[in-house]
């Protein structure tokens, strides 16, 4: 498993970049080593319009992805071999040292609560979520049978905190939690090394 990751900004449309990179990785038999800006809300620290662009579904002429550091040079070489056929060019590369995000949720569904507890019960190696994340589970039999929007519920699971640590572990956890409507994820915070 790769322990060093790199942010790569590619000049070119996201769908084309994503297709090329996924095909490149699949051709080499590599799985799960690429994180794209549409799935993880990666966009760089100077992207003030990022949340609005994501909300509107607009895609510009640059794509950002995070890949294993060893793959970056291979990807650059593959793009250089076909410059006229592939309208993609690497614009910026910088190492990503760590990742973090904040997260809050509240659910009254025992099923959703069990799924969230399972996720937080097996935090990936290299990710700190247990010491900085608080889960609170309540059960009140008097609330059984009440409507969903009443203040009394027979079950409630709430959580809030900060998740931080290794790049792949944090990004995988971010993608898994993003699937839940009840989870409010903060912006992904990346700590960078020097740009090359």
C-alpha positions as CSV (number, residue, x, y, z in Angstrom):
1,X,0.0,0.0,0.0
2,X,1.3,3.4,-0.9
3,X,2.1,5.7,2.1
4,X,3.0,8.9,0.2
5,X,0.4,10.7,-1.9
6,X,0.5,13.5,-4.3
7,X,-2.0,16.1,-5.5
8,X,-2.0,16.5,-9.3
9,X,-3.8,19.3,-11.0
10,X,-4.5,18.3,-14.6
11,X,-5.4,20.8,-17.3
12,X,-8.4,19.2,-19.0
13,X,-12.0,18.2,-18.4
14,X,-12.7,16.1,-15.3
15,X,-14.5,13.3,-17.2
16,X,-11.6,12.9,-19.6
17,X,-9.0,13.1,-16.9
18,X,-10.9,10.6,-14.7
19,X,-11.4,8.2,-17.6
20,X,-7.7,8.4,-18.6
21,X,-6.4,7.9,-15.0
22,X,-8.9,5.1,-14.2
23,X,-7.9,3.3,-17.4
24,X,-4.2,3.9,-16.7
25,X,-4.6,2.4,-13.2
26,X,-6.7,-0.5,-14.4
27,X,-4.2,-1.3,-17.2
28,X,-1.5,-1.5,-14.5
29,X,-3.8,-3.6,-12.2
30,X,-3.9,-0.9,-9.5
31,X,-7.1,-0.4,-7.5
32,X,-8.2,2.3,-5.1
33,X,-5.2,4.6,-5.4
34,X,-6.9,7.6,-7.0
35,X,-9.2,10.2,-5.4
36,X,-10.9,12.7,-7.6
37,X,-12.1,16.2,-6.9
38,X,-15.8,15.3,-7.7
39,X,-15.8,12.5,-5.0
40,X,-13.7,14.1,-2.3
41,X,-14.2,17.9,-2.9
42,X,-10.5,18.4,-3.5
43,X,-9.9,21.7,-5.2
44,X,-7.0,23.5,-3.6
45,X,-6.8,26.0,-0.9
46,X,-7.3,29.0,-3.2
47,X,-10.6,27.7,-4.7
48,X,-13.1,30.1,-3.1
49,X,-15.8,29.3,-5.5
50,X,-15.4,25.5,-4.9
51,X,-18.6,24.9,-2.9
52,X,-20.7,26.9,-5.4
53,X,-19.2,25.1,-8.4
54,X,-19.8,21.7,-6.7
55,X,-23.4,22.7,-5.9
56,X,-24.1,23.7,-9.5
57,X,-22.3,20.6,-10.9
58,X,-20.2,22.9,-13.1
59,X,-16.9,21.5,-14.2
60,X,-14.0,23.7,-15.4
61,X,-10.9,23.1,-17.4
62,X,-8.9,21.8,-14.5
63,X,-9.2,18.5,-12.6
64,X,-7.6,17.7,-9.3
65,X,-6.8,14.2,-8.1
66,X,-4.7,12.6,-5.4
67,X,-2.7,9.6,-6.3
68,X,0.2,7.5,-4.9
69,X,3.4,9.5,-5.2
70,X,5.1,6.7,-7.3
71,X,2.3,6.9,-9.9
72,X,2.7,10.5,-10.6
73,X,5.8,10.2,-12.8
74,X,4.3,7.2,-14.6
75,X,1.1,9.2,-15.3
76,X,3.1,12.1,-16.5
77,X,5.1,9.9,-18.9
78,X,1.9,8.3,-20.2
79,X,0.4,11.7,-20.9
80,X,3.6,12.9,-22.6
81,X,3.6,10.0,-25.0
82,X,0.3,11.1,-26.7
83,X,0.1,14.9,-26.4
84,X,-2.0,15.4,-29.5
85,X,-4.4,12.5,-29.0
86,X,-5.1,13.3,-25.3
87,X,-6.1,16.9,-24.4
88,X,-4.7,16.6,-20.9
89,X,-1.6,18.2,-19.3
90,X,-0.2,18.1,-15.8
91,X,-0.2,21.6,-14.5
92,X,0.9,21.3,-10.8
93,X,2.1,18.6,-8.5
94,X,2.6,18.7,-4.8
95,X,2.9,16.2,-2.0
96,X,0.0,15.7,0.4
97,X,1.3,15.1,3.9
98,X,-2.0,14.5,5.7
99,X,-5.8,15.0,5.5
100,X,-8.5,16.0,7.9
101,X,-12.2,16.9,8.1
102,X,-14.9,17.7,10.6
103,X,-18.1,15.7,10.8
104,X,-21.4,15.9,12.6
105,X,-24.5,13.8,12.4
106,X,-27.8,12.9,14.2
107,X,-30.0,10.0,13.3
108,X,-33.2,8.6,14.8
109,X,-32.9,5.4,12.7
110,X,-31.4,2.4,14.4
111,X,-30.4,0.9,11.1
112,X,-28.5,4.0,10.0
113,X,-27.1,4.3,13.5
114,X,-25.8,0.7,13.4
115,X,-24.1,1.4,10.0
116,X,-22.5,4.6,11.3
117,X,-21.3,2.8,14.5
118,X,-19.8,0.0,12.3
119,X,-17.8,2.7,10.3
120,X,-16.6,4.4,13.4
121,X,-15.9,1.1,15.1
122,X,-13.2,0.2,12.5
123,X,-11.4,3.4,11.7
124,X,-8.6,2.7,9.1
125,X,-5.0,2.4,10.3
126,X,-3.2,5.8,10.5
127,X,-6.5,7.7,11.1
128,X,-7.3,9.4,14.4
129,X,-11.0,9.4,14.8
130,X,-11.6,7.8,18.2
131,X,-9.9,10.3,20.4
132,X,-11.3,13.4,18.7
133,X,-14.7,12.0,17.8
134,X,-17.6,11.7,20.3
135,X,-20.5,9.3,19.7
136,X,-23.6,9.6,21.9
137,X,-26.3,6.9,21.7
138,X,-29.7,7.2,23.5
139,X,-32.5,4.8,23.8
140,X,-35.9,5.7,25.2
141,X,-38.7,3.1,25.1
142,X,-41.3,5.8,25.9
143,X,-40.7,7.2,22.4
144,X,-41.6,4.0,20.6
145,X,-44.4,4.5,18.1
146,X,-44.2,8.4,17.9
147,X,-44.0,10.1,14.6
148,X,-40.6,10.8,13.1
149,X,-40.8,14.6,13.4
150,X,-41.8,14.7,17.1
151,X,-39.3,15.7,19.8
152,X,-39.5,12.2,21.4
153,X,-37.8,9.3,19.7
154,X,-37.1,5.8,20.9
155,X,-33.5,5.9,19.4
156,X,-31.0,8.6,18.7
157,X,-27.3,8.4,17.7
158,X,-25.3,11.7,17.5
159,X,-21.7,12.3,16.7
160,X,-19.3,15.1,16.1
161,X,-15.6,15.6,15.9
162,X,-12.6,15.8,13.7
163,X,-11.0,13.0,11.7
164,X,-7.4,13.3,10.7
165,X,-4.4,11.3,9.7
166,X,-3.1,9.4,6.7
167,X,-4.3,10.5,3.3
168,X,-5.8,7.3,2.0
169,X,-7.5,6.4,5.3
170,X,-9.1,9.8,5.7
171,X,-10.2,10.1,2.1
172,X,-11.7,6.6,2.1
173,X,-13.6,7.4,5.3
174,X,-14.7,10.8,3.8
175,X,-16.2,9.0,0.8
176,X,-18.0,6.4,2.9
177,X,-19.5,9.0,5.2
178,X,-20.5,11.2,2.3
179,X,-23.1,8.5,1.3
180,X,-25.2,9.2,4.4
181,X,-27.8,12.0,4.2
182,X,-27.7,12.6,8.0
183,X,-23.9,13.3,8.0
184,X,-22.7,16.8,7.6
185,X,-19.1,16.8,6.4
186,X,-16.8,19.8,6.7
187,X,-14.4,20.8,4.0
188,X,-11.6,18.4,3.4
189,X,-8.4,19.9,4.8
190,X,-5.1,18.8,3.1
191,X,-1.7,19.6,4.5
192,X,0.8,20.0,1.6
193,X,4.5,19.7,1.0
194,X,6.4,21.8,-1.5
195,X,4.9,22.3,-5.0
196,X,7.0,21.1,-7.9
